[in-house]
């Protein structure tokens, strides 16, 4: 599924399975109660004055649209 739509919103660093996160104290790992790190992939573009050129603006609009459709960062 990673090849088609990307990784889950949160996943375990060790077993690479999706982790359910409801809050800082509400974390459910599929691999049990291991204490491995949780990965949350995100993408951001930073510019000096806060504006984007036309090409980056179109890319970000497409990424926001895809995130709205799938419920995850792509």
CORWOPE-V51094 format. One record per backbone hydrogen bond with DSSP energy under -1.0 kcal/mol. NH is the residue of the N-H (numbers start at 0). CO is the residue of the C=O. Records with the same first field share a line. If there is no record, write none. Layout:
NH = CO, CO
This chain:
4 = 0
5 = 1
10 = 38
11 = 16
12 = 36
15 = 11
18 = 9
19 = 27
21 = 25
27 = 19
31 = 28
38 = 10
56 = 52
57 = 53
58 = 54
59 = 55
60 = 56
61 = 57
62 = 58
63 = 59
64 = 60
65 = 61
66 = 62
67 = 63
68 = 64
69 = 65
70 = 66
